[in-house]
Amino acid sequence: MITLKRAKVKGIKRKRPGYIEAVVDVEGNNQRAICYSSLIGEVQPGDDVIINATAVDLGLGTGGYHFVLWNLMKESIKSQGSGHIMKLRYTPMQIKCLAIEENDSLHHETLKEVSSIEGMPVIIGALHSQLPAATVTIKELMPQVKIAYVMTDGAALPLALSELVAKLKDSDVIDTTITVGHAFGGDIEAINVFSGLAAAKYAAGADIAVVCMGPGIVGSGTKLGFTGIEQGQVINAVNGLEGVAIAIPRISFVDKRERHLGISHHTITALMVAAVSPAIVTLPEMDEEKEKIVDGQVSREGLDTMHTIKKINAGITLGALRSRGILPTTMGRTIDEEPEFFMAAGAAGIYAVWVIGESVVQRHRGDAVCEGVLDGERNGICSC
């Protein structure tokens, strides 16, 4: 069930708000441990702590860390802040937060009767590593656009775990973070993805929202047993709220697993089983051989009968990531090793900028805006 051990903090490797990465002595071995300081406070060298060692003992790929549960140097911790909504409910680590929907929230009245996001484009990913390419491309094309990142609870629950989000926030790429369900630590806490999207529109004032899980997707090798299937569920939520659903396909030509070649079977399942309403699915322009593989999958699986497929020149994406020094990886592979994976996310960003169209373009007329967005044909393809 759970493996708990006593350890001693030997040093601190790095810190950022809400997150401490420590080196701890566990049974005579120095190992890594993460402390979420927003949950249990600070730790420092010399502290005796209790760690959750379950994932490390199992040797899980996403479990290369222990997690600090309690600092034995403290007698108690008192919860700070307001709010009455519990996350991690009915677990030993349940926490309270001020959810944006509750009566004490400044936005309660605004959100009380909301049932539409009025055509706001929502980019929906299945992997956390798709987030940077989509958001950086948007800001490259139209820097003044406001972006809200809605993090679901399909993977990591603490937003503080994501170094990518920290970089994107520090670089002013993401304007607001929203954690929904049992995910926590965003600028805004929301009860579910529906109210999280409403918060993005009406509380954060976002022009575009990007929804995807945090780091650490769960998979099993079965058709249905992966947390990325939520992509289809989020498509349904966006359509129910009268938004524009833009789905990022997971694409690879390097992954040695045949089921992930071209468009991943995960994407096909999310779009054709979990989604019961249509989305825009953005494909990057690729070389002829790769396009042939992907086009065959689209036709064979009937993706184009359920969804609208848009092929987009997303060459701008890789350069934009490099110029900002934001270099994500997917399954350990770089933007140079898996360019199509990241360009698919960038293509979704390009399409979202096109969707917001004249309303935002007029608002930012005279600012630095990509000419391909202003002057290109209204077919979702930027000519940058």
C-alpha positions in Angstrom: 0.0 0.0 0.0 2.4 2.7 1.2 6.1 2.7 2.2 7.2 5.2 4.8 10.7 5.8 6.0 12.7 8.1 8.2 15.4 10.2 6.5 17.7 13.1 7.2 18.0 16.1 5.0 21.6 16.5 3.8 21.2 19.4 1.5 19.0 21.5 -0.8 19.5 21.1 -4.5 17.0 23.7 -5.7 13.9 25.7 -4.7 11.1 27.6 -6.4 7.8 28.7 -4.9 6.0 25.8 -3.3 8.8 23.3 -4.2 12.0 22.2 -2.6 14.2 19.4 -4.0 16.4 18.0 -1.3 19.0 15.3 -0.8 18.2 13.0 2.0 20.0 10.2 3.7 17.8 7.1 3.5 19.2 4.0 5.2 22.8 5.2 4.5 22.2 6.2 0.9 21.8 9.8 -0.4 18.7 10.1 -2.5 16.4 12.8 -3.9 13.3 13.9 -2.1 10.7 16.5 -3.1 9.1 18.7 -0.4 6.0 20.7 -1.2 6.5 23.6 1.1 3.0 24.9 0.6 1.8 21.6 2.2 4.2 21.0 5.1 6.5 24.0 5.3 10.2 24.3 4.7 12.9 21.8 5.3 16.6 22.4 5.8 19.8 20.5 6.2 19.9 18.5 9.5 16.1 18.1 9.7 14.7 14.6 10.3 11.8 13.8 8.1 9.3 11.1 7.2 9.3 10.3 3.5 6.9 8.4 1.2 9.3 5.9 -0.5 6.7 3.9 -2.3 7.4 4.9 -5.9 11.2 4.7 -5.6 11.1 1.3 -4.0 9.0 0.1 -7.0 11.4 1.6 -9.4 8.7 3.5 -11.3 9.7 5.6 -14.3 7.9 8.6 -12.8 9.0 7.8 -9.3 12.6 8.9 -9.2 11.9 10.9 -6.1 10.8 10.4 -2.5 8.3 12.8 -1.1 8.5 14.4 2.3 5.4 13.9 4.3 6.4 15.4 7.6 9.3 17.4 9.1 9.9 15.8 12.6 11.5 19.1 13.7 8.1 20.7 13.7 5.5 20.2 16.5 2.6 21.3 14.2 1.5 23.2 11.1 -1.5 25.5 11.0 -3.3 25.9 7.7 -3.1 29.4 6.2 -5.5 31.3 4.1 -9.2 31.2 3.6 -11.6 28.8 1.8 -13.6 25.7 2.6 -13.2 23.5 -0.5 -11.1 20.4 0.2 -8.7 18.8 -2.3 -7.1 15.4 -1.9 -10.3 14.7 -0.1 -10.5 12.0 2.6 -6.8 11.3 2.3 -4.2 12.0 5.1 -3.0 14.9 2.9 -6.3 16.7 2.3 -5.9 20.4 2.0 -8.3 23.3 2.0 -8.3 26.0 -0.6 -10.4 29.0 -1.6 -12.1 27.7 -4.8 -13.2 30.4 -7.2 -16.7 29.1 -7.2 -17.4 29.4 -3.4 -19.3 32.2 -1.7 -16.2 33.9 -0.2 -14.6 34.2 -3.7 -14.6 37.7 -5.3 -15.7 36.0 -8.5 -18.6 34.0 -7.0 -21.3 36.3 -8.4 -19.7 36.5 -11.8 -19.5 32.7 -12.2 -22.7 31.9 -10.4 -24.9 31.4 -13.5 -22.2 31.0 -16.2 -22.9 28.2 -18.7 -21.0 29.4 -21.7 -17.5 30.6 -22.6 -18.8 32.4 -25.7 -16.5 30.9 -28.4 -13.3 31.1 -26.5 -10.7 28.8 -28.2 -9.5 26.0 -25.9 -6.4 24.0 -26.8 -6.6 20.5 -25.4 -3.5 18.5 -25.0 -2.9 15.0 -23.6 0.7 15.4 -22.4 2.2 18.1 -20.3 5.1 18.4 -22.7 2.7 19.8 -25.3 2.0 22.9 -23.2 5.2 25.0 -24.0 5.0 24.6 -27.8 1.3 25.7 -27.9 1.7 28.7 -25.6 5.1 29.9 -26.8 3.8 29.9 -30.4 0.7 31.9 -29.4 2.9 34.6 -27.7 5.3 34.6 -30.7 2.4 35.4 -33.0 0.6 37.8 -30.7 2.4 38.7 -27.5 -0.5 40.6 -26.0 -2.9 37.6 -26.0 -3.7 36.4 -22.5 -3.3 32.7 -21.9 -4.7 30.6 -19.0 -3.3 27.2 -18.4 -5.9 24.8 -16.9 -4.1 21.9 -15.2 -6.3 18.8 -14.7 -5.8 16.1 -12.1 -4.9 13.4 -14.7 -1.2 13.2 -13.6 0.8 15.2 -11.0 -1.5 17.0 -8.6 0.8 19.8 -7.4 1.3 22.5 -10.0 4.6 23.3 -8.2 6.1 20.1 -9.6 6.2 21.5 -13.1 9.5 23.3 -13.9 8.0 24.0 -17.4 5.1 26.0 -15.9 7.5 27.9 -13.7 9.6 28.9 -16.7 6.5 29.8 -18.8 5.2 32.0 -16.0 8.6 33.6 -15.4 8.8 34.3 -19.2 5.3 35.8 -19.2 4.1 33.2 -21.7 1.4 31.9 -19.3 -0.6 34.6 -17.7 -2.8 32.6 -15.3 -2.7 29.1 -13.9 -5.9 27.3 -12.9 -5.8 23.9 -11.1 -9.0 21.9 -11.3 -10.3 18.8 -9.6 -7.7 17.6 -7.1 -4.9 19.4 -8.8 -3.8 22.3 -6.6 -1.4 25.3 -6.4 -2.6 27.4 -9.3 -3.3 31.1 -9.2 -7.0 30.0 -9.3 -8.4 26.9 -7.7 -11.5 25.4 -9.3 -13.7 22.4 -8.6 -13.8 20.9 -12.1 -12.8 21.6 -15.7 -16.1 23.3 -16.5 -15.8 25.9 -13.8 -12.1 26.1 -14.5 -12.8 27.1 -18.1 -15.4 29.6 -16.9 -12.8 31.1 -14.6 -10.3 31.3 -17.4 -12.8 33.3 -19.5 -14.4 35.6 -16.8 -12.0 35.7 -13.9 -8.6 35.5 -15.6 -9.8 37.4 -18.7 -8.0 34.9 -20.9 -8.3 35.1 -24.7 -7.2 31.5 -25.0 -7.1 28.6 -22.6 -4.9 25.6 -22.8 -6.0 22.4 -20.9 -3.8 19.5 -20.2 -2.6 17.4 -17.2 0.6 18.1 -15.3 3.7 15.9 -15.5 3.5 12.2 -15.3 0.8 10.7 -17.6 -0.3 7.2 -16.5 -0.5 4.4 -19.1 -0.9 0.7 -19.2 -0.5 -0.6 -22.7 -4.3 -1.2 -22.9 -6.6 0.7 -25.2 -8.5 2.5 -22.4 -6.1 2.5 -19.5 -4.3 5.8 -19.7 -5.1 9.2 -18.2 -4.7 11.0 -21.5 -8.1 9.7 -22.5 -9.4 12.8 -20.6 -8.6 14.7 -23.8 -11.8 13.5 -25.3 -13.7 14.4 -22.1 -12.4 17.9 -22.1 -13.4 18.3 -25.8 -17.0 17.5 -24.7 -16.7 20.0 -21.9 -15.5 22.7 -24.2 -18.3 22.1 -26.7 -20.9 22.0 -23.9 -19.7 25.4 -22.8 -19.9 26.7 -26.4 -16.2 27.1 -26.8 -14.0 26.1 -29.7 -12.2 22.8 -29.0 -8.8 22.4 -30.6 -7.2 19.1 -30.0 -3.4 18.5 -30.2 -2.6 15.0 -31.6 0.3 13.1 -30.1 2.6 12.4 -33.1 5.9 10.5 -33.1 8.1 9.0 -35.8 10.9 8.1 -33.3 9.0 6.1 -30.6 9.9 2.4 -31.0 6.4 1.3 -29.9 4.4 0.7 -33.1 1.2 1.8 -31.4 2.6 5.3 -31.1 3.9 5.6 -34.6 2.4 8.6 -36.5 -0.7 9.5 -34.6 -0.6 7.7 -31.3 -3.3 5.1 -30.5 -3.9 7.2 -27.4 -5.0 10.2 -29.5 -7.2 8.0 -31.7 -8.9 6.5 -28.6 -9.4 9.9 -27.0 -10.8 11.4 -30.2 -12.9 8.4 -31.3 -14.1 6.8 -28.1 -14.0 9.4 -25.3 -15.0 12.4 -27.4 -18.6 12.4 -28.4 -18.5 15.8 -30.0 -16.2 17.3 -32.6 -13.0 19.2 -32.3 -10.5 20.9 -34.6 -7.5 18.5 -34.8 -4.3 20.4 -35.9 -1.6 18.5 -37.9 1.7 20.2 -38.8 2.9 20.2 -42.3 5.5 17.3 -42.6 7.5 15.7 -45.3 5.7 13.5 -47.8 6.5 10.2 -46.3 5.4 11.2 -42.8 2.2 12.9 -44.1 1.4 9.7 -46.0 1.5 7.7 -42.7 -0.6 10.2 -40.9 -3.1 10.7 -43.7 -3.6 6.9 -43.8 -4.4 6.8 -40.1 -6.8 9.7 -40.4 -8.7 7.9 -43.2 -8.5 4.4 -41.7 -9.7 5.5 -38.3 -12.3 7.9 -39.6 -10.9 10.9 -37.7 -12.0 13.2 -40.4 -15.6 12.0 -40.2 -15.9 13.0 -36.5 -13.5 15.9 -36.4 -12.2 18.7 -38.6 -8.6 18.1 -39.6 -6.4 21.2 -40.2 -2.9 21.0 -41.7 -0.9 24.0 -40.7 2.6 25.2 -41.3 4.0 25.3 -37.8 7.7 25.9 -38.7 7.7 29.0 -36.4 7.3 26.8 -33.3 10.8 25.3 -32.9 12.5 28.6 -33.5 10.3 30.3 -31.0 11.1 27.7 -28.3 14.8 28.0 -29.0 14.8 31.8 -28.9 13.1 31.8 -25.5 15.3 29.1 -24.1 12.4 26.9 -23.3 13.4 23.4 -24.5 10.8 20.8 -23.5 11.3 17.1 -24.1 8.8 14.3 -24.6 9.7 10.9 -23.3 13.2 12.2 -23.0 13.4 13.3 -26.7 14.2 16.9 -27.7 12.5 19.2 -30.1 15.2 18.2 -32.7 14.5 14.5 -32.2 10.7 14.8 -32.3 9.9 18.0 -34.2 6.5 16.9 -35.4 5.3 16.3 -31.8 6.0 19.9 -30.8 4.9 21.4 -34.1 1.5 19.7 -33.7 1.1 21.7 -30.5 2.4 24.8 -32.2 -0.2 24.3 -34.9 -2.9 24.3 -32.3 -1.6 27.6 -31.0 -1.6 29.1 -34.5 -5.2 27.9 -35.1 -6.3 29.4 -31.7 -4.8 32.8 -32.7 -6.7 32.7 -35.9 -10.0 31.8 -34.1 -9.8 34.9 -31.8 -9.5 36.8 -35.1 -10.6 40.4 -35.4 -11.8 41.0 -31.9 -8.3 40.6 -30.4 -6.5 41.8 -33.5 -8.4 45.1 -33.3 -7.7 45.4 -29.6 -4.0 45.0 -30.3 -3.8 46.9 -33.6 -0.5 48.7 -33.7 1.2 46.2 -31.3 3.7 43.6 -32.4 1.5 41.0 -34.1 2.5 38.4 -36.6 1.6 39.6 -40.1 0.6 36.1 -41.1 -2.2 36.2 -38.6 -3.4 39.6 -39.7 -3.1 39.2 -43.4 -3.2 35.4 -44.0 -6.2 33.7 -45.5 -8.8 32.8 -42.8 -8.2 29.1 -43.2 -6.3 28.5 -39.9 -2.9 28.5 -41.7 -0.3 31.1 -40.8 2.1 31.9 -43.6 5.0 32.8 -41.3 
